[in-house]
């Protein structure tokens, strides 16, 4: 299980909370971490942007 949002990052979720309970989330999977590393790698220029998402801003 992971969360993502407008900050363009994928982050594992450790637990789900409500006012009445706390439930552990399923462990982060290898796939979650692969997705995160691919995205972060593009953001920092460590991997190729095969989707054309990155644009240099002067």
mmCIF file as Biopython writes it, N, C-alpha, C and O atoms, coordinates in Angstrom:
data_model
#
loop_
_atom_site.group_PDB
_atom_site.id
_atom_site.type_symbol
_atom_site.label_atom_id
_atom_site.label_alt_id
_atom_site.label_comp_id
_atom_site.label_asym_id
_atom_site.label_entity_id
_atom_site.label_seq_id
_atom_site.pdbx_PDB_ins_code
_atom_site.Cartn_x
_atom_site.Cartn_y
_atom_site.Cartn_z
_atom_site.occupancy
_atom_site.B_iso_or_equiv
_atom_site.auth_seq_id
_atom_site.auth_asym_id
_atom_site.pdbx_PDB_model_num
ATOM 1   N N  . UNK A ? 1  ? 0.853   -1.169 0.000   1.0 0.0 1  A 1 
ATOM 2   C CA . UNK A ? 1  ? 0.000   0.000  0.000   1.0 0.0 1  A 1 
ATOM 3   C C  . UNK A ? 1  ? 0.893   1.225  0.000   1.0 0.0 1  A 1 
ATOM 4   O O  . UNK A ? 1  ? 1.892   1.283  0.716   1.0 0.0 1  A 1 
ATOM 5   N N  . UNK A ? 2  ? 0.515   2.216  -0.824  1.0 0.0 2  A 1 
ATOM 6   C CA . UNK A ? 2  ? 1.267   3.454  -0.842  1.0 0.0 2  A 1 
ATOM 7   C C  . UNK A ? 2  ? 0.334   4.619  -1.115  1.0 0.0 2  A 1 
ATOM 8   O O  . UNK A ? 2  ? -0.813  4.439  -1.526  1.0 0.0 2  A 1 
ATOM 9   N N  . UNK A ? 3  ? 0.846   5.804  -0.879  1.0 0.0 3  A 1 
ATOM 10  C CA . UNK A ? 3  ? 0.093   7.023  -1.126  1.0 0.0 3  A 1 
ATOM 11  C C  . UNK A ? 3  ? 0.856   7.874  -2.128  1.0 0.0 3  A 1 
ATOM 12  O O  . UNK A ? 3  ? 2.085   7.832  -2.179  1.0 0.0 3  A 1 
ATOM 13  N N  . UNK A ? 4  ? 0.137   8.637  -2.912  1.0 0.0 4  A 1 
ATOM 14  C CA . UNK A ? 4  ? 0.777   9.586  -3.823  1.0 0.0 4  A 1 
ATOM 15  C C  . UNK A ? 4  ? -0.140  10.804 -3.927  1.0 0.0 4  A 1 
ATOM 16  O O  . UNK A ? 4  ? -1.340  10.733 -3.660  1.0 0.0 4  A 1 
ATOM 17  N N  . UNK A ? 5  ? 0.463   11.910 -4.321  1.0 0.0 5  A 1 
ATOM 18  C CA . UNK A ? 5  ? -0.339  13.132 -4.407  1.0 0.0 5  A 1 
ATOM 19  C C  . UNK A ? 5  ? 0.284   14.134 -5.342  1.0 0.0 5  A 1 
ATOM 20  O O  . UNK A ? 5  ? 1.076   13.766 -6.209  1.0 0.0 5  A 1 
ATOM 21  N N  . UNK A ? 6  ? -0.057  15.387 -5.185  1.0 0.0 6  A 1 
ATOM 22  C CA . UNK A ? 6  ? 0.407   16.428 -6.090  1.0 0.0 6  A 1 
ATOM 23  C C  . UNK A ? 6  ? 1.889   16.732 -5.944  1.0 0.0 6  A 1 
ATOM 24  O O  . UNK A ? 6  ? 2.458   17.407 -6.803  1.0 0.0 6  A 1 
ATOM 25  N N  . UNK A ? 7  ? 2.522   16.263 -4.900  1.0 0.0 7  A 1 
ATOM 26  C CA . UNK A ? 7  ? 3.959   16.492 -4.719  1.0 0.0 7  A 1 
ATOM 27  C C  . UNK A ? 7  ? 4.792   15.540 -5.578  1.0 0.0 7  A 1 
ATOM 28  O O  . UNK A ? 7  ? 6.021   15.591 -5.532  1.0 0.0 7  A 1 
ATOM 29  N N  . UNK A ? 8  ? 4.148   14.678 -6.355  1.0 0.0 8  A 1 
ATOM 30  C CA . UNK A ? 8  ? 4.817   13.742 -7.262  1.0 0.0 8  A 1 
ATOM 31  C C  . UNK A ? 8  ? 5.820   12.864 -6.533  1.0 0.0 8  A 1 
ATOM 32  O O  . UNK A ? 8  ? 7.002   12.820 -6.874  1.0 0.0 8  A 1 
ATOM 33  N N  . UNK A ? 9  ? 5.329   12.180 -5.543  1.0 0.0 9  A 1 
ATOM 34  C CA . UNK A ? 9  ? 6.150   11.210 -4.838  1.0 0.0 9  A 1 
ATOM 35  C C  . UNK A ? 9  ? 5.264   10.036 -4.445  1.0 0.0 9  A 1 
ATOM 36  O O  . UNK A ? 9  ? 4.056   10.183 -4.264  1.0 0.0 9  A 1 
ATOM 37  N N  . UNK A ? 10 ? 5.876   8.886  -4.319  1.0 0.0 10 A 1 
ATOM 38  C CA . UNK A ? 10 ? 5.189   7.687  -3.853  1.0 0.0 10 A 1 
ATOM 39  C C  . UNK A ? 10 ? 5.819   7.338  -2.515  1.0 0.0 10 A 1 
ATOM 40  O O  . UNK A ? 10 ? 7.040   7.220  -2.411  1.0 0.0 10 A 1 
ATOM 41  N N  . UNK A ? 11 ? 4.999   7.175  -1.504  1.0 0.0 11 A 1 
ATOM 42  C CA . UNK A ? 11 ? 5.535   6.865  -0.178  1.0 0.0 11 A 1 
ATOM 43  C C  . UNK A ? 11 ? 4.759   5.720  0.461   1.0 0.0 11 A 1 
ATOM 44  O O  . UNK A ? 11 ? 3.532   5.683  0.378   1.0 0.0 11 A 1 
ATOM 45  N N  . UNK A ? 12 ? 5.453   4.794  1.092   1.0 0.0 12 A 1 
ATOM 46  C CA . UNK A ? 12 ? 4.754   3.698  1.757   1.0 0.0 12 A 1 
ATOM 47  C C  . UNK A ? 12 ? 3.879   4.206  2.907   1.0 0.0 12 A 1 
ATOM 48  O O  . UNK A ? 12 ? 4.181   5.226  3.526   1.0 0.0 12 A 1 
ATOM 49  N N  . UNK A ? 13 ? 2.803   3.485  3.179   1.0 0.0 13 A 1 
ATOM 50  C CA . UNK A ? 13 ? 1.901   3.805  4.279   1.0 0.0 13 A 1 
ATOM 51  C C  . UNK A ? 13 ? 2.135   2.775  5.383   1.0 0.0 13 A 1 
ATOM 52  O O  . UNK A ? 13 ? 2.106   1.572  5.121   1.0 0.0 13 A 1 
ATOM 53  N N  . UNK A ? 14 ? 2.364   3.231  6.605   1.0 0.0 14 A 1 
ATOM 54  C CA . UNK A ? 14 ? 2.639   2.326  7.714   1.0 0.0 14 A 1 
ATOM 55  C C  . UNK A ? 14 ? 1.411   1.853  8.452   1.0 0.0 14 A 1 
ATOM 56  O O  . UNK A ? 14 ? 1.342   0.702  8.885   1.0 0.0 14 A 1 
ATOM 57  N N  . UNK A ? 15 ? 0.431   2.745  8.599   1.0 0.0 15 A 1 
ATOM 58  C CA . UNK A ? 15 ? -0.790  2.366  9.303   1.0 0.0 15 A 1 
ATOM 59  C C  . UNK A ? 15 ? -1.925  3.287  8.909   1.0 0.0 15 A 1 
ATOM 60  O O  . UNK A ? 15 ? -1.713  4.395  8.417   1.0 0.0 15 A 1 
ATOM 61  N N  . UNK A ? 16 ? -3.128  2.806  9.137   1.0 0.0 16 A 1 
ATOM 62  C CA . UNK A ? 16 ? -4.343  3.578  8.870   1.0 0.0 16 A 1 
ATOM 63  C C  . UNK A ? 16 ? -4.954  3.923  10.220  1.0 0.0 16 A 1 
ATOM 64  O O  . UNK A ? 16 ? -5.141  3.051  11.068  1.0 0.0 16 A 1 
ATOM 65  N N  . UNK A ? 17 ? -5.267  5.210  10.414  1.0 0.0 17 A 1 
ATOM 66  C CA . UNK A ? 17 ? -5.798  5.649  11.712  1.0 0.0 17 A 1 
ATOM 67  C C  . UNK A ? 17 ? -7.154  6.320  11.553  1.0 0.0 17 A 1 
ATOM 68  O O  . UNK A ? 17 ? -7.426  7.005  10.568  1.0 0.0 17 A 1 
ATOM 69  N N  . UNK A ? 18 ? -7.977  6.102  12.539  1.0 0.0 18 A 1 
ATOM 70  C CA . UNK A ? 18 ? -9.243  6.822  12.658  1.0 0.0 18 A 1 
ATOM 71  C C  . UNK A ? 18 ? -9.343  7.233  14.123  1.0 0.0 18 A 1 
ATOM 72  O O  . UNK A ? 18 ? -8.523  6.801  14.933  1.0 0.0 18 A 1 
ATOM 73  N N  . UNK A ? 19 ? -10.315 8.046  14.480  1.0 0.0 19 A 1 
ATOM 74  C CA . UNK A ? 19 ? -10.438 8.439  15.884  1.0 0.0 19 A 1 
ATOM 75  C C  . UNK A ? 19 ? -10.637 7.241  16.826  1.0 0.0 19 A 1 
ATOM 76  O O  . UNK A ? 19 ? -10.322 7.327  18.013  1.0 0.0 19 A 1 
ATOM 77  N N  . UNK A ? 20 ? -11.160 6.126  16.297  1.0 0.0 20 A 1 
ATOM 78  C CA . UNK A ? 20 ? -11.455 4.993  17.174  1.0 0.0 20 A 1 
ATOM 79  C C  . UNK A ? 20 ? -10.498 3.810  17.049  1.0 0.0 20 A 1 
ATOM 80  O O  . UNK A ? 20 ? -10.546 2.902  17.878  1.0 0.0 20 A 1 
ATOM 81  N N  . UNK A ? 21 ? -9.626  3.796  16.030  1.0 0.0 21 A 1 
ATOM 82  C CA . UNK A ? 21 ? -8.750  2.626  15.882  1.0 0.0 21 A 1 
ATOM 83  C C  . UNK A ? 21 ? -7.507  2.932  15.039  1.0 0.0 21 A 1 
ATOM 84  O O  . UNK A ? 21 ? -7.434  3.939  14.334  1.0 0.0 21 A 1 
ATOM 85  N N  . UNK A ? 22 ? -6.551  2.033  15.140  1.0 0.0 22 A 1 
ATOM 86  C CA . UNK A ? 22 ? -5.340  2.070  14.322  1.0 0.0 22 A 1 
ATOM 87  C C  . UNK A ? 22 ? -5.140  0.681  13.748  1.0 0.0 22 A 1 
ATOM 88  O O  . UNK A ? 22 ? -5.165  -0.310 14.478  1.0 0.0 22 A 1 
ATOM 89  N N  . UNK A ? 23 ? -4.940  0.610  12.435  1.0 0.0 23 A 1 
ATOM 90  C CA . UNK A ? 23 ? -4.766  -0.676 11.764  1.0 0.0 23 A 1 
ATOM 91  C C  . UNK A ? 23 ? -3.462  -0.661 10.990  1.0 0.0 23 A 1 
ATOM 92  O O  . UNK A ? 23 ? -3.251  0.233  10.171  1.0 0.0 23 A 1 
ATOM 93  N N  . UNK A ? 24 ? -2.581  -1.622 11.223  1.0 0.0 24 A 1 
ATOM 94  C CA . UNK A ? 24 ? -1.347  -1.687 10.432  1.0 0.0 24 A 1 
ATOM 95  C C  . UNK A ? 24 ? -1.675  -1.903 8.959   1.0 0.0 24 A 1 
ATOM 96  O O  . UNK A ? 24 ? -2.552  -2.700 8.623   1.0 0.0 24 A 1 
ATOM 97  N N  . UNK A ? 25 ? -0.978  -1.201 8.095   1.0 0.0 25 A 1 
ATOM 98  C CA . UNK A ? 25 ? -1.156  -1.377 6.654   1.0 0.0 25 A 1 
ATOM 99  C C  . UNK A ? 25 ? -0.308  -2.562 6.204   1.0 0.0 25 A 1 
ATOM 100 O O  . UNK A ? 25 ? 0.668   -2.916 6.865   1.0 0.0 25 A 1 
ATOM 101 N N  . UNK A ? 26 ? -0.677  -3.172 5.089   1.0 0.0 26 A 1 
ATOM 102 C CA . UNK A ? 26 ? 0.170   -4.250 4.572   1.0 0.0 26 A 1 
ATOM 103 C C  . UNK A ? 26 ? 1.584   -3.729 4.334   1.0 0.0 26 A 1 
ATOM 104 O O  . UNK A ? 26 ? 1.775   -2.552 4.027   1.0 0.0 26 A 1 
ATOM 105 N N  . UNK A ? 27 ? 2.553   -4.592 4.474   1.0 0.0 27 A 1 
ATOM 106 C CA . UNK A ? 27 ? 3.949   -4.192 4.294   1.0 0.0 27 A 1 
ATOM 107 C C  . UNK A ? 27 ? 4.167   -3.636 2.896   1.0 0.0 27 A 1 
ATOM 108 O O  . UNK A ? 27 ? 3.518   -4.059 1.940   1.0 0.0 27 A 1 
ATOM 109 N N  . UNK A ? 28 ? 5.092   -2.677 2.786   1.0 0.0 28 A 1 
ATOM 110 C CA . UNK A ? 28 ? 5.437   -2.121 1.483   1.0 0.0 28 A 1 
ATOM 111 C C  . UNK A ? 28 ? 5.991   -3.234 0.607   1.0 0.0 28 A 1 
ATOM 112 O O  . UNK A ? 28 ? 6.844   -4.016 1.027   1.0 0.0 28 A 1 
ATOM 113 N N  . UNK A ? 29 ? 5.500   -3.284 -0.581  1.0 0.0 29 A 1 
ATOM 114 C CA . UNK A ? 29 ? 5.938   -4.338 -1.486  1.0 0.0 29 A 1 
ATOM 115 C C  . UNK A ? 29 ? 7.140   -3.881 -2.303  1.0 0.0 29 A 1 
ATOM 116 O O  . UNK A ? 29 ? 7.460   -2.694 -2.374  1.0 0.0 29 A 1 
ATOM 117 N N  . UNK A ? 30 ? 7.783   -4.845 -2.906  1.0 0.0 30 A 1 
ATOM 118 C CA . UNK A ? 30 ? 8.909   -4.546 -3.793  1.0 0.0 30 A 1 
ATOM 119 C C  . UNK A ? 30 ? 8.446   -3.646 -4.936  1.0 0.0 30 A 1 
ATOM 120 O O  . UNK A ? 30 ? 9.176   -2.744 -5.348  1.0 0.0 30 A 1 
ATOM 121 N N  . UNK A ? 31 ? 7.240   -3.882 -5.450  1.0 0.0 31 A 1 
ATOM 122 C CA . UNK A ? 31 ? 6.709   -3.073 -6.542  1.0 0.0 31 A 1 
ATOM 123 C C  . UNK A ? 31 ? 6.550   -1.615 -6.112  1.0 0.0 31 A 1 
ATOM 124 O O  . UNK A ? 31 ? 6.881   -0.711 -6.880  1.0 0.0 31 A 1 
ATOM 125 N N  . UNK A ? 32 ? 6.049   -1.371 -4.900  1.0 0.0 32 A 1 
ATOM 126 C CA . UNK A ? 32 ? 5.913   -0.003 -4.398  1.0 0.0 32 A 1 
ATOM 127 C C  . UNK A ? 32 ? 7.258   0.709  -4.428  1.0 0.0 32 A 1 
ATOM 128 O O  . UNK A ? 32 ? 7.347   1.852  -4.877  1.0 0.0 32 A 1 
ATOM 129 N N  . UNK A ? 33 ? 8.297   0.043  -3.955  1.0 0.0 33 A 1 
ATOM 130 C CA . UNK A ? 33 ? 9.618   0.667  -3.909  1.0 0.0 33 A 1 
ATOM 131 C C  . UNK A ? 33 ? 10.204  0.847  -5.308  1.0 0.0 33 A 1 
ATOM 132 O O  . UNK A ? 33 ? 10.933  1.812  -5.541  1.0 0.0 33 A 1 
ATOM 133 N N  . UNK A ? 34 ? 9.906   -0.056 -6.244  1.0 0.0 34 A 1 
ATOM 134 C CA . UNK A ? 34 ? 10.373  0.107  -7.622  1.0 0.0 34 A 1 
ATOM 135 C C  . UNK A ? 34 ? 9.728   1.332  -8.265  1.0 0.0 34 A 1 
ATOM 136 O O  . UNK A ? 34 ? 10.395  2.098  -8.960  1.0 0.0 34 A 1 
ATOM 137 N N  . UNK A ? 35 ? 8.434   1.512  -8.034  1.0 0.0 35 A 1 
ATOM 138 C CA . UNK A ? 35 ? 7.729   2.687  -8.570  1.0 0.0 35 A 1 
ATOM 139 C C  . UNK A ? 35 ? 8.320   3.959  -7.978  1.0 0.0 35 A 1 
ATOM 140 O O  . UNK A ? 35 ? 8.579   4.924  -8.696  1.0 0.0 35 A 1 
ATOM 141 N N  . UNK A ? 36 ? 8.531   3.956  -6.666  1.0 0.0 36 A 1 
ATOM 142 C CA . UNK A ? 36 ? 9.097   5.133  -6.001  1.0 0.0 36 A 1 
ATOM 143 C C  . UNK A ? 36 ? 10.480  5.458  -6.543  1.0 0.0 36 A 1 
ATOM 144 O O  . UNK A ? 36 ? 10.764  6.614  -6.857  1.0 0.0 36 A 1 
ATOM 145 N N  . UNK A ? 37 ? 11.344  4.457  -6.657  1.0 0.0 37 A 1 
ATOM 146 C CA . UNK A ? 37 ? 12.706  4.694  -7.139  1.0 0.0 37 A 1 
ATOM 147 C C  . UNK A ? 37 ? 12.725  5.172  -8.584  1.0 0.0 37 A 1 
ATOM 148 O O  . UNK A ? 37 ? 13.555  6.009  -8.939  1.0 0.0 37 A 1 
ATOM 149 N N  . UNK A ? 38 ? 11.828  4.661  -9.426  1.0 0.0 38 A 1 
ATOM 150 C CA . UNK A ? 38 ? 11.755  5.114  -10.816 1.0 0.0 38 A 1 
ATOM 151 C C  . UNK A ? 38 ? 11.386  6.597  -10.880 1.0 0.0 38 A 1 
ATOM 152 O O  . UNK A ? 38 ? 11.994  7.360  -11.631 1.0 0.0 38 A 1 
ATOM 153 N N  . UNK A ? 39 ? 10.403  6.995  -10.100 1.0 0.0 39 A 1 
ATOM 154 C CA . UNK A ? 39 ? 9.955   8.387  -10.091 1.0 0.0 39 A 1 
ATOM 155 C C  . UNK A ? 39 ? 11.024  9.315  -9.517  1.0 0.0 39 A 1 
ATOM 156 O O  . UNK A ? 39 ? 11.329  10.350 -10.109 1.0 0.0 39 A 1 
ATOM 157 N N  . UNK A ? 40 ? 11.587  8.954  -8.381  1.0 0.0 40 A 1 
ATOM 158 C CA . UNK A ? 40 ? 12.614  9.782  -7.750  1.0 0.0 40 A 1 
ATOM 159 C C  . UNK A ? 40 ? 13.867  9.835  -8.631  1.0 0.0 40 A 1 
ATOM 160 O O  . UNK A ? 40 ? 14.526  10.873 -8.708  1.0 0.0 40 A 1 
ATOM 161 N N  . UNK A ? 41 ? 14.195  8.731  -9.288  1.0 0.0 41 A 1 
ATOM 162 C CA . UNK A ? 41 ? 15.341  8.707  -10.194 1.0 0.0 41 A 1 
ATOM 163 C C  . UNK A ? 41 ? 15.194  9.705  -11.328 1.0 0.0 41 A 1 
ATOM 164 O O  . UNK A ? 41 ? 16.160  10.375 -11.695 1.0 0.0 41 A 1 
ATOM 165 N N  . UNK A ? 42 ? 13.987  9.812  -11.889 1.0 0.0 42 A 1 
ATOM 166 C CA . UNK A ? 42 ? 13.735  10.814 -12.935 1.0 0.0 42 A 1 
ATOM 167 C C  . UNK A ? 42 ? 13.834  12.222 -12.368 1.0 0.0 42 A 1 
ATOM 168 O O  . UNK A ? 42 ? 14.408  13.106 -13.005 1.0 0.0 42 A 1 
ATOM 169 N N  . UNK A ? 43 ? 13.282  12.440 -11.180 1.0 0.0 43 A 1 
ATOM 170 C CA . UNK A ? 43 ? 13.289  13.774 -10.581 1.0 0.0 43 A 1 
ATOM 171 C C  . UNK A ? 43 ? 14.702  14.288 -10.357 1.0 0.0 43 A 1 
ATOM 172 O O  . UNK A ? 43 ? 14.963  15.481 -10.515 1.0 0.0 43 A 1 
ATOM 173 N N  . UNK A ? 44 ? 15.615  13.396 -9.992  1.0 0.0 44 A 1 
ATOM 174 C CA . UNK A ? 44 ? 16.985  13.805 -9.693  1.0 0.0 44 A 1 
ATOM 175 C C  . UNK A ? 44 ? 17.944  13.556 -10.850 1.0 0.0 44 A 1 
ATOM 176 O O  . UNK A ? 44 ? 19.153  13.733 -10.696 1.0 0.0 44 A 1 
ATOM 177 N N  . UNK A ? 45 ? 17.425  13.148 -12.009 1.0 0.0 45 A 1 
ATOM 178 C CA . UNK A ? 45 ? 18.260  12.950 -13.182 1.0 0.0 45 A 1 
ATOM 179 C C  . UNK A ? 45 ? 19.138  11.709 -13.119 1.0 0.0 45 A 1 
ATOM 180 O O  . UNK A ? 45 ? 20.115  11.615 -13.862 1.0 0.0 45 A 1 
ATOM 181 N N  . UNK A ? 46 ? 18.818  10.766 -12.262 1.0 0.0 46 A 1 
ATOM 182 C CA . UNK A ? 46 ? 19.602  9.529  -12.151 1.0 0.0 46 A 1 
ATOM 183 C C  . UNK A ? 46 ? 19.143  8.461  -13.136 1.0 0.0 46 A 1 
ATOM 184 O O  . UNK A ? 46 ? 19.874  7.506  -13.398 1.0 0.0 46 A 1 
ATOM 185 N N  . UNK A ? 47 ? 17.947  8.614  -13.680 1.0 0.0 47 A 1 
ATOM 186 C CA . UNK A ? 47 ? 17.445  7.652  -14.656 1.0 0.0 47 A 1 
ATOM 187 C C  . UNK A ? 47 ? 16.795  8.395  -15.812 1.0 0.0 47 A 1 
ATOM 188 O O  . UNK A ? 47 ? 16.423  9.563  -15.692 1.0 0.0 47 A 1 
ATOM 189 N N  . UNK A ? 48 ? 16.665  7.699  -16.932 1.0 0.0 48 A 1 
ATOM 190 C CA . UNK A ? 48 ? 16.130  8.298  -18.149 1.0 0.0 48 A 1 
ATOM 191 C C  . UNK A ? 48 ? 14.630  8.577  -18.016 1.0 0.0 48 A 1 
ATOM 192 O O  . UNK A ? 48 ? 13.880  7.771  -17.466 1.0 0.0 48 A 1 
ATOM 193 N N  . UNK A ? 49 ? 14.216  9.724  -18.526 1.0 0.0 49 A 1 
ATOM 194 C CA . UNK A ? 49 ? 12.803  10.094 -18.560 1.0 0.0 49 A 1 
ATOM 195 C C  . UNK A ? 49 ? 12.224  9.589  -19.882 1.0 0.0 49 A 1 
ATOM 196 O O  . UNK A ? 49 ? 12.208  10.322 -20.872 1.0 0.0 49 A 1 
ATOM 197 N N  . UNK A ? 50 ? 11.756  8.360  -19.903 1.0 0.0 50 A 1 
ATOM 198 C CA . UNK A ? 50 ? 11.235  7.770  -21.126 1.0 0.0 50 A 1 
ATOM 199 C C  . UNK A ? 50 ? 9.824   8.257  -21.481 1.0 0.0 50 A 1 
ATOM 200 O O  . UNK A ? 50 ? 9.307   7.940  -22.552 1.0 0.0 50 A 1 
ATOM 201 N N  . UNK A ? 51 ? 9.210   9.022  -20.585 1.0 0.0 51 A 1 
ATOM 202 C CA . UNK A ? 51 ? 7.862   9.540  -20.813 1.0 0.0 51 A 1 
ATOM 203 C C  . UNK A ? 51 ? 7.830   10.991 -21.273 1.0 0.0 51 A 1 
ATOM 204 O O  . UNK A ? 51 ? 6.776   11.489 -21.667 1.0 0.0 51 A 1 
ATOM 205 N N  . UNK A ? 52 ? 8.963   11.672 -21.228 1.0 0.0 52 A 1 
ATOM 206 C CA . UNK A ? 52 ? 9.012   13.081 -21.623 1.0 0.0 52 A 1 
ATOM 207 C C  . UNK A ? 52 ? 8.357   13.999 -20.618 1.0 0.0 52 A 1 
ATOM 208 O O  . UNK A ? 52 ? 7.838   15.051 -20.992 1.0 0.0 52 A 1 
ATOM 209 N N  . UNK A ? 53 ? 8.370   13.620 -19.330 1.0 0.0 53 A 1 
ATOM 210 C CA . UNK A ? 53 ? 7.720   14.416 -18.290 1.0 0.0 53 A 1 
ATOM 211 C C  . UNK A ? 53 ? 8.569   15.599 -17.850 1.0 0.0 53 A 1 
ATOM 212 O O  . UNK A ? 53 ? 8.031   16.623 -17.428 1.0 0.0 53 A 1 
ATOM 213 N N  . UNK A ? 54 ? 9.886   15.472 -17.943 1.0 0.0 54 A 1 
ATOM 214 C CA . UNK A ? 54 ? 10.789  16.494 -17.381 1.0 0.0 54 A 1 
ATOM 215 C C  . UNK A ? 54 ? 11.109  17.555 -18.423 1.0 0.0 54 A 1 
ATOM 216 O O  . UNK A ? 54 ? 11.349  17.251 -19.592 1.0 0.0 54 A 1 
ATOM 217 N N  . UNK A ? 55 ? 11.106  18.812 -17.973 1.0 0.0 55 A 1 
ATOM 218 C CA . UNK A ? 55 ? 11.441  19.947 -18.831 1.0 0.0 55 A 1 
ATOM 219 C C  . UNK A ? 55 ? 12.346  20.874 -18.032 1.0 0.0 55 A 1 
ATOM 220 O O  . UNK A ? 55 ? 12.047  21.225 -16.891 1.0 0.0 55 A 1 
ATOM 221 N N  . UNK A ? 56 ? 13.456  21.263 -18.649 1.0 0.0 56 A 1 
ATOM 222 C CA . UNK A ? 56 ? 14.382  22.162 -17.962 1.0 0.0 56 A 1 
ATOM 223 C C  . UNK A ? 56 ? 13.779  23.558 -17.892 1.0 0.0 56 A 1 
ATOM 224 O O  . UNK A ? 56 ? 13.248  24.070 -18.878 1.0 0.0 56 A 1 
ATOM 225 N N  . UNK A ? 57 ? 13.870  24.159 -16.725 1.0 0.0 57 A 1 
ATOM 226 C CA . UNK A ? 57 ? 13.382  25.517 -16.506 1.0 0.0 57 A 1 
ATOM 227 C C  . UNK A ? 57 ? 14.616  26.382 -16.250 1.0 0.0 57 A 1 
ATOM 228 O O  . UNK A ? 57 ? 15.403  26.115 -15.342 1.0 0.0 57 A 1 
ATOM 229 N N  . UNK A ? 58 ? 14.764  27.416 -17.063 1.0 0.0 58 A 1 
ATOM 230 C CA . UNK A ? 58 ? 15.960  28.283 -16.935 1.0 0.0 58 A 1 
ATOM 231 C C  . UNK A ? 58 ? 15.800  29.296 -15.854 1.0 0.0 58 A 1 
ATOM 232 O O  . UNK A ? 58 ? 16.705  30.096 -15.617 1.0 0.0 58 A 1 
#
